[in-house]
């Protein structure tokens, strides 16, 4: 898996911060984000959507990404859709 770095939270002050990558081989977006607090994690675990299991399945995680990174997420979507990067 070769990740293409798209961007990092522009307000970061430390080495650990939300980041966006693209995995062109798997055709996936990859996010690093903050862990939600216990209340939000519990709410996400109890969330019900038709056709979706209740809770967060093993091997999956809920992460928080700041809204100021929307442009980077759009850039990642554009990058994964471009055929010239495959």
C-alpha positions as CSV (number, residue, x, y, z in Angstrom):
1,X,0.0,0.0,0.0
2,X,1.5,3.3,-1.1
3,X,-0.2,6.3,0.5
4,X,-0.3,9.7,-1.1
5,X,-0.1,12.5,1.5
6,X,-2.9,15.1,0.9
7,X,-2.7,17.4,3.9
8,X,-2.5,17.9,7.6
9,X,-4.6,20.0,9.9
10,X,-3.4,23.6,9.3
11,X,-3.8,24.5,12.9
12,X,-1.6,21.7,14.1
13,X,1.0,22.7,16.7
14,X,2.4,19.2,17.4
15,X,3.5,16.1,15.6
16,X,0.1,14.4,16.3
17,X,-2.7,15.9,14.3
18,X,-5.5,15.0,11.8
19,X,-4.1,14.0,8.4
20,X,-5.6,12.9,5.1
21,X,-4.0,10.4,2.6
22,X,-5.2,8.6,-0.5
23,X,-4.5,4.9,-1.1
24,X,-4.8,4.7,-4.9
25,X,-4.2,0.9,-5.0
26,X,-7.2,0.2,-2.7
27,X,-9.2,3.3,-4.0
28,X,-9.7,4.5,-0.4
29,X,-9.3,7.7,1.6
30,X,-7.3,7.3,4.8
31,X,-7.8,9.6,7.7
32,X,-5.9,10.1,11.0
33,X,-8.0,12.0,13.5
34,X,-8.7,12.5,17.2
35,X,-10.4,9.8,19.2
36,X,-13.9,10.9,20.2
37,X,-14.6,11.4,23.9
38,X,-16.4,8.7,25.8
39,X,-19.9,10.3,25.3
40,X,-19.5,10.6,21.6
41,X,-18.0,7.1,21.3
42,X,-21.0,5.7,23.2
43,X,-23.4,7.6,21.0
44,X,-21.7,6.3,17.8
45,X,-21.8,2.8,19.2
46,X,-25.6,3.0,19.8
47,X,-26.4,4.7,16.5
48,X,-28.9,2.7,14.4
49,X,-29.2,3.0,10.6
50,X,-31.3,0.6,8.5
51,X,-29.0,-2.0,7.0
52,X,-26.1,-1.2,9.3
53,X,-25.1,-3.1,12.5
54,X,-25.5,-1.3,15.8
55,X,-22.1,-0.2,17.1
56,X,-18.7,0.1,15.6
57,X,-17.5,-3.3,14.3
58,X,-14.1,-4.8,15.3
59,X,-11.4,-3.4,13.0
60,X,-13.2,-0.1,12.5
61,X,-12.9,3.2,14.4
62,X,-14.6,6.5,14.7
63,X,-12.4,9.5,14.4
64,X,-12.9,13.2,14.5
65,X,-11.7,15.5,11.7
66,X,-12.0,19.3,12.0
67,X,-14.3,21.0,9.5
68,X,-11.4,23.3,8.5
69,X,-10.0,20.2,6.6
70,X,-13.0,19.9,4.2
71,X,-10.8,21.3,1.4
72,X,-8.2,18.6,1.9
73,X,-10.9,15.9,2.0
74,X,-12.3,17.3,-1.3
75,X,-8.8,17.3,-2.7
76,X,-8.4,13.6,-1.7
77,X,-11.7,12.8,-3.4
78,X,-10.6,14.5,-6.6
79,X,-7.2,12.7,-6.4
80,X,-8.7,9.3,-6.1
81,X,-11.1,9.9,-9.0
82,X,-8.4,11.0,-11.4
83,X,-7.4,8.1,-13.6
84,X,-3.9,9.5,-14.1
85,X,-2.9,8.5,-10.5
86,X,-3.7,4.8,-10.9
